[in-house]
Amino acid sequence: MRSLRTGLSLAALVTCLATLFTAPAAHAAETPLRDLAAAKGKVMGTAVTGSKLTGTYGDIAGREFNALTPGNAMKWGSVEPTRGSFDWAEADRIVDFAEAHGQQVRGHTLVWHNQNPSWLTNGSWTPAQLSQLMNDHIALEVGRYKGRLATWDVVNEPFDEDGTYRQTLWYNGLGADYIAQALTAARAADPSAKLYINDYNVEGVNAKSTALYNLVRSLKERGVPIDGVGLQAHLILGQVPSTMRQNIQRFADLGVDVAITELDIRMQLPSDSAKLTQQAADYKAVMNACLAVSRCVGVTVWGFTDSDSWIPDTFPGQGAATPYDENYAPKPAYHAIAESLGGGTTTPPPTDACTAAYSVTSQWNTGFTGQVRIACSGAALSSWEASWTFGAGQRLTQAWNASCTQSGATVTCSNAPYNGTVPDGGSVTFGFNGSWSGGNPVPVVTLG
């Protein structure tokens, strides 16, 4: 969605160089993220700036990720700043780098309301002219990289927050069917590429994601080529949606792939150990939500280093949103990603982490009241899910401070919108009523 930063301030550059020459960077995991992800059949990608793909930046981009997204190089304003005059240099550099390093490329993005050339946005076009311009652009750009790119974000950010269509050059000029037209044109230009619609603030279940869901369902019913949905995931510290996995699953149930396409998790600066611990928990929560759904193909971070992040320029006073700091040292978020993918664990032992304890607080001849307390020490959670199996036929009848379901003997409870965050040293409790007959043994709770 967003631009990557084009450079550091002089002061930041001096600090960066001083740090690099006076202290070694913290070590990354022994097994690169790309290998851990590949072992699980997933993509672990990053957005990149093509001109920076040298030195340490290029080494990390090539070693740790199995997919690259051009941060800006393939946007219309970049490739055709003047009508009929094209600049493919940076886009070509990224594709060449990816091929040399055995990586896929995610094309980003063909039809968007932002970062378009002024000749396009300032023009007076009839619907027929605008339609032809869009078709020609897609045919040219997708055709240039035919057979070389795995996926394309064909349409980017078509909805407003309330689920209505965003008023854009495309919607106002062509109506809602510009989306189907763009997808159809992209399929014609490269039948082998996976075609996506991409948007932000659609990570959880809400009005905007429901509008996107309904659009994808409609496109599938009409036979319009749509292979996947991109959930951008530009998130704020401690605010990973509790319904993220549920949302990913409902899109997957439509028969499309899902990808987390632009993940970063920003915080108020300066960062500190508590914020970095929370950020690591947040990254892990997003990774786990994707890993839990087979059709979630993977996760792409929107820039892997804070020195190449769009956040500070767009949200003054905020930043530190990526897995590496400005000096290319891996942060706790990096290790949380590795851990979620099955790599070297940084989780403290069970006595110094997050645990869930089940207890029966009252019981009578046919029913009981119980509670689960989730507590963290040396870790933090931005969302949680607790599950257990009743061993004697108990049935859940009511719950509070959590959303609970029972399937057979298995009960699954996830946080309410207001109590997903469990800080280091903190706890949350939820309760429930149930029925029993013959026995009411206390089950073991698994925290996910």
C-alpha positions in Angstrom: 0.0 0.0 0.0 2.5 2.6 1.1 5.8 4.1 0.0 9.0 2.9 1.6 11.3 5.5 2.8 13.8 6.8 0.3 16.6 7.6 2.8 17.8 8.5 6.3 18.5 11.9 7.7 22.1 12.9 7.9 22.0 12.5 11.7 20.5 9.1 11.5 23.0 8.0 8.9 25.9 9.1 11.1 24.4 7.2 14.1 23.9 4.2 11.9 27.5 4.1 10.6 28.9 4.7 14.1 26.9 1.8 15.4 27.9 -0.5 12.6 31.6 0.2 13.2 31.6 0.1 17.0 29.3 -2.9 17.8 28.4 -6.1 16.0 24.8 -6.5 15.0 22.7 -9.0 16.9 22.6 -12.4 15.3 19.6 -13.6 13.3 18.3 -17.2 13.6 20.6 -19.9 12.4 18.0 -21.0 9.9 16.8 -18.2 7.6 13.1 -17.3 7.7 12.7 -18.3 4.1 13.8 -21.8 4.8 11.6 -22.1 7.9 8.6 -20.8 5.9 9.3 -23.0 2.9 9.3 -26.1 5.2 5.7 -25.2 6.1 4.8 -24.5 2.5 4.5 -20.7 3.1 5.8 -17.5 1.7 7.9 -15.2 3.9 8.3 -12.0 1.9 9.4 -8.4 2.2 8.9 -5.2 0.3 12.1 -3.7 -1.0 13.6 -0.6 -2.6 15.4 -1.8 -5.7 18.2 0.8 -5.5 19.2 -0.5 -2.0 19.6 -4.2 -3.0 23.4 -4.2 -2.3 25.6 -4.6 0.8 23.9 -5.6 4.1 20.4 -4.6 2.9 20.8 -6.9 -0.2 22.4 -9.7 1.9 19.4 -9.8 4.3 16.8 -9.4 1.6 18.3 -12.4 -0.3 19.0 -14.6 2.7 15.9 -14.2 4.8 13.0 -14.0 2.4 11.6 -16.2 -0.4 9.5 -13.4 -2.0 9.9 -9.8 -2.8 7.4 -7.0 -3.4 8.5 -3.8 -5.1 7.6 -1.1 -2.6 7.1 1.6 -5.3 8.8 0.5 -8.5 5.8 -1.0 -10.3 3.3 1.6 -9.5 1.9 3.5 -12.4 3.4 6.8 -11.5 6.9 5.2 -11.3 6.8 3.2 -14.6 5.0 5.8 -16.8 5.6 9.3 -15.2 5.0 10.9 -18.6 2.5 9.4 -21.0 4.3 7.0 -23.4 7.6 7.4 -21.6 8.5 4.4 -19.4 11.0 3.7 -16.7 11.4 0.0 -15.8 14.9 0.2 -14.4 14.1 -0.3 -10.7 11.3 -2.8 -11.3 13.7 -4.9 -13.5 16.4 -4.7 -10.9 14.1 -6.2 -8.3 12.9 -9.0 -10.6 16.4 -9.8 -11.6 17.6 -9.9 -8.0 14.7 -12.2 -7.0 15.4 -14.6 -9.9 19.1 -14.7 -8.9 18.2 -15.5 -5.3 15.4 -18.1 -6.0 12.6 -15.8 -4.9 9.1 -15.1 -6.2 7.9 -11.6 -7.0 4.6 -10.1 -6.0 3.6 -7.4 -8.5 2.3 -4.3 -6.8 0.1 -2.6 -7.9 -1.8 -2.2 -11.1 -5.0 -0.2 -10.4 -5.0 2.1 -7.4 -6.3 5.6 -6.6 -2.8 6.7 -5.4 0.7 7.2 -6.8 -0.7 7.6 -10.4 1.0 9.9 -12.9 -0.3 13.5 -13.0 -1.1 13.1 -16.7 -3.6 10.4 -15.8 -5.2 12.0 -12.8 -5.5 15.4 -14.3 -6.9 14.2 -17.6 -10.5 14.5 -18.8 -11.4 11.0 -20.0 -14.6 9.5 -21.3 -15.5 6.1 -19.8 -14.3 4.5 -23.1 -10.9 6.3 -22.9 -10.4 5.5 -19.3 -11.3 1.9 -19.8 -8.8 1.7 -22.7 -6.1 3.4 -20.6 -6.5 0.8 -17.8 -6.6 -2.1 -20.1 -3.5 -0.9 -22.0 -1.6 -0.3 -18.8 -2.3 -3.8 -17.4 -1.5 -5.4 -20.7 1.8 -3.6 -21.0 3.0 -4.1 -17.4 1.8 -7.6 -16.7 2.9 -8.6 -20.2 6.4 -7.3 -19.6 6.9 -9.7 -16.8 4.7 -12.6 -18.1 5.8 -15.9 -16.6 8.2 -14.2 -14.2 5.9 -13.0 -11.4 4.0 -15.3 -9.1 1.2 -12.9 -8.1 -0.2 -9.4 -8.8 -2.1 -7.0 -6.6 -4.4 -6.1 -9.5 -6.8 -3.8 -7.6 -5.6 -2.0 -4.5 -7.8 -0.4 -1.8 -11.2 -0.3 -3.5 -13.3 0.3 -0.3 -13.8 3.0 2.3 -13.9 2.1 6.0 -17.7 1.8 6.1 -17.7 -0.8 3.3 -18.8 1.5 0.5 -16.8 1.8 -2.7 -14.0 4.4 -2.5 -14.7 7.4 -4.7 -11.7 7.2 -7.1 -10.8 7.9 -10.7 -11.7 4.3 -11.5 -14.9 4.0 -9.6 -16.3 7.4 -10.6 -15.3 6.9 -14.2 -16.2 3.2 -14.8 -18.4 2.1 -11.9 -17.8 -0.9 -9.6 -17.2 -3.2 -12.5 -13.7 -1.6 -13.1 -12.5 -4.3 -10.6 -13.8 -7.2 -12.7 -12.5 -5.5 -15.9 -9.0 -5.1 -14.4 -8.9 -8.7 -13.2 -10.0 -10.0 -16.6 -7.3 -7.9 -18.3 -4.6 -9.2 -16.0 -5.6 -12.8 -16.6 -5.4 -12.2 -20.4 -1.9 -10.7 -20.0 -0.5 -13.5 -17.9 -2.7 -16.6 -17.4 -0.2 -18.1 -15.0 0.0 -15.3 -12.4 -2.2 -15.4 -9.3 -4.5 -12.3 -9.2 -5.4 -10.5 -5.9 -7.4 -7.7 -4.5 -5.5 -6.0 -1.7 -6.8 -3.6 1.0 -6.0 -2.4 4.5 -8.1 -2.4 7.7 -9.6 -5.7 6.5 -7.6 -8.0 8.8 -10.5 -8.7 11.2 -14.2 -9.1 10.7 -15.7 -5.6 10.2 -17.8 -3.6 7.7 -14.9 -3.1 5.3 -13.7 -6.7 5.3 -17.3 -7.9 4.9 -17.7 -5.6 1.8 -14.5 -7.2 0.4 -15.8 -10.7 1.2 -19.1 -10.0 -0.6 -17.2 -8.6 -3.6 -15.0 -11.7 -3.8 -18.0 -14.0 -3.5 -19.8 -12.1 -6.2 -16.7 -12.2 -8.5 -16.4 -15.9 -8.0 -20.1 -16.5 -8.8 -19.7 -14.5 -12.0 -16.7 -16.4 -13.1 -14.4 -13.4 -12.9 -10.7 -14.4 -12.4 -9.8 -13.8 -8.8 -7.3 -16.0 -7.0 -6.6 -14.3 -3.8 -7.2 -11.6 -1.2 -4.4 -9.5 0.3 -4.8 -8.3 3.9 -2.3 -5.5 4.2 -1.9 -5.6 8.1 -0.5 -2.1 8.8 -1.1 -2.5 12.5 -0.7 -0.6 15.7 1.1 -2.0 18.7 -1.3 -4.2 20.8 -4.1 -4.0 18.3 -4.0 -7.2 16.3 -7.7 -8.0 15.6 -9.0 -10.9 17.7 -11.0 -12.1 14.6 -8.1 -12.3 12.3 -7.9 -16.0 11.9 -11.7 -16.2 11.6 -11.5 -13.6 8.8 -8.7 -15.4 7.0 -10.7 -18.6 7.2 -13.9 -17.1 5.8 -12.1 -15.8 2.7 -10.4 -19.2 2.3 -13.8 -20.8 2.4 -14.7 -18.9 -0.7 -12.1 -20.9 -2.6 -9.4 -18.2 -2.8 -5.9 -17.8 -1.3 -5.2 -15.3 1.4 -1.9 -13.4 2.0 -0.8 -11.0 4.6 0.8 -8.6 2.2 2.2 -5.5 4.0 2.7 -6.3 7.6 4.3 -3.8 9.9 3.4 -2.9 13.6 4.1 0.6 14.6 4.6 2.0 18.1 5.0 5.4 19.7 8.7 6.3 19.8 11.0 5.8 21.5 10.9 2.1 21.6 11.7 0.2 24.8 11.9 -3.4 26.0 8.2 -3.6 26.9 7.1 -2.2 23.6 9.4 -4.5 21.7 8.1 -7.5 23.7 4.6 -6.5 22.9 5.5 -6.1 19.2 7.0 -9.5 19.1 3.8 -11.0 20.5 1.8 -9.1 17.9 4.0 -10.4 15.0 3.7 -13.9 16.4 -0.1 -13.5 16.6 -0.3 -12.5 12.9 2.0 -15.3 11.9 0.0 -17.8 13.8 -3.3 -16.6 12.4 -1.9 -17.3 8.9 -0.3 -20.6 9.8 -3.6 -21.8 11.2 -5.3 -21.6 7.8 -4.0 -23.8 5.0 -5.0 -21.4 2.2 -3.1 -18.5 3.9 -0.1 -18.7 1.6 2.2 -16.5 3.6 3.2 -13.2 5.1 5.1 -10.2 3.6 6.5 -7.5 5.8 6.4 -4.0 4.5 10.1 -3.4 4.6 12.3 -5.5 6.9 14.4 -2.7 8.4 13.2 0.5 10.2 15.6 2.4 7.9 13.3 1.6 4.9 9.9 2.0 6.6 7.2 4.5 5.5 5.9 4.9 9.1 8.0 7.8 10.5 7.3 10.0 7.5 3.5 9.3 7.6 2.9 9.0 11.3 5.2 11.6 13.1 6.4 10.3 16.4 5.8 6.7 15.5 8.0 4.0 14.0 10.1 0.9 14.9 7.6 -1.0 12.9 9.7 -3.7 11.2 11.6 -6.9 12.3 15.0 -5.2 12.0 16.2 -1.9 13.5 17.9 0.8 11.5 21.3 -0.8 12.0 20.1 -4.2 10.5 20.0 -5.8 14.0 17.1 -8.3 14.3 14.6 -7.3 16.9 12.4 -9.5 19.2 9.8 -9.4 16.4 12.3 -11.2 14.1 12.8 -14.0 16.6 9.0 -14.2 17.1 8.5 -14.7 13.4 11.2 -17.4 13.4 9.7 -19.1 16.4 6.2 -19.1 14.9 7.7 -20.8 11.8 9.3 -23.5 13.9 12.7 -22.0 14.3 15.0 -21.5 17.3 12.7 -20.6 20.2 13.1 -17.5 22.3 10.1 -18.4 24.4 11.0 -18.5 28.2 10.2 -21.7 30.0 6.6 -22.3 31.0 7.1 -20.8 34.4 8.1 -17.6 32.8 5.7 -17.1 30.0 1.9 -17.0 29.4 -0.3 -19.7 30.9 -3.9 -20.6 31.3 -5.5 -22.1 34.4 -9.0 -23.6 34.6 -10.9 -23.7 37.8 -14.5 -24.5 38.9 -15.7 -21.7 41.2 -19.1 -23.3 42.1 -21.0 -26.4 41.3 -24.5 -27.8 41.9 -26.4 -31.0 41.0 -26.7 -30.4 37.2 -24.5 -27.3 36.6 -21.4 -25.4 37.4 -19.6 -22.1 37.0 -16.0 -22.1 35.9 -13.3 -19.6 34.9 -10.0 -19.5 33.0 -7.2 -17.1 34.1 -4.6 -16.2 31.5 -1.5 -14.7 33.0 1.8 -13.6 31.5 5.3 -13.3 33.0 8.2 -12.6 30.8 6.0 -12.4 27.7 2.9 -10.6 26.4 -0.1 -11.3 24.2 -2.1 -9.0 21.8 -4.8 -11.7 21.4 -5.5 -15.1 22.8 -7.4 -18.3 22.3 -7.9 -21.0 25.0 -9.1 -24.5 24.2 -9.8 -27.6 26.2 -11.6 -30.9 26.0 -14.3 -31.9 28.4 -13.7 -35.5 29.6 -17.1 -36.4 31.0 -19.7 -35.0 28.7 -19.9 -31.5 30.1 -21.6 -28.9 28.0 -21.0 -25.1 27.9 -24.2 -23.1 28.3 -23.0 -19.5 28.7 -19.7 -17.5 28.7 -18.7 -13.9 29.5 -15.5 -11.9 28.7 -14.8 -14.3 25.9 -16.3 -15.7 22.7 -16.8 -19.4 23.2 -17.9 -22.3 21.0 -18.2 -26.0 21.7 -17.8 -28.7 19.0 -18.3 -32.2 20.4 -16.2 -32.3 23.6 -13.8 -29.5 22.4 -14.3 -25.9 23.7 -12.6 -22.9 22.1 -12.7 -19.5 23.6 -11.1 -16.3 22.2 -10.7 -12.9 23.6 -13.5 -10.2 23.6 -12.7 -7.0 21.7 -11.7 -5.3 24.9 -9.4 -7.8 26.6 -7.1 -9.3 24.0 -4.0 -7.6 25.4 -2.3 -9.4 28.3 0.8 -7.4 29.2 4.0 -8.8 30.8 3.0 -9.3 34.4 -0.7 -9.0 33.7 -3.7 -11.3 33.5 -7.2 -11.6 32.2 -10.0 -13.9 33.3 -13.1 -15.1 31.6 -16.0 -17.2 33.0 -18.7 -19.6 31.9 -21.6 -21.8 33.0 -21.9 -25.4 32.0 -23.9 -28.5 32.7 -22.7 -31.9 33.9 -23.8 -35.3 34.9 -21.8 -38.1 36.4 -18.6 -36.1 36.8 -17.0 -32.8 36.3 -13.2 -33.3 36.0 -11.0 -30.2 35.5 -9.5 -30.2 31.9 -6.1 -29.0 30.8 -6.3 -25.7 28.9 -4.1 -25.1 25.8 -3.3 -21.5 25.1 -2.9 -20.5 21.5 
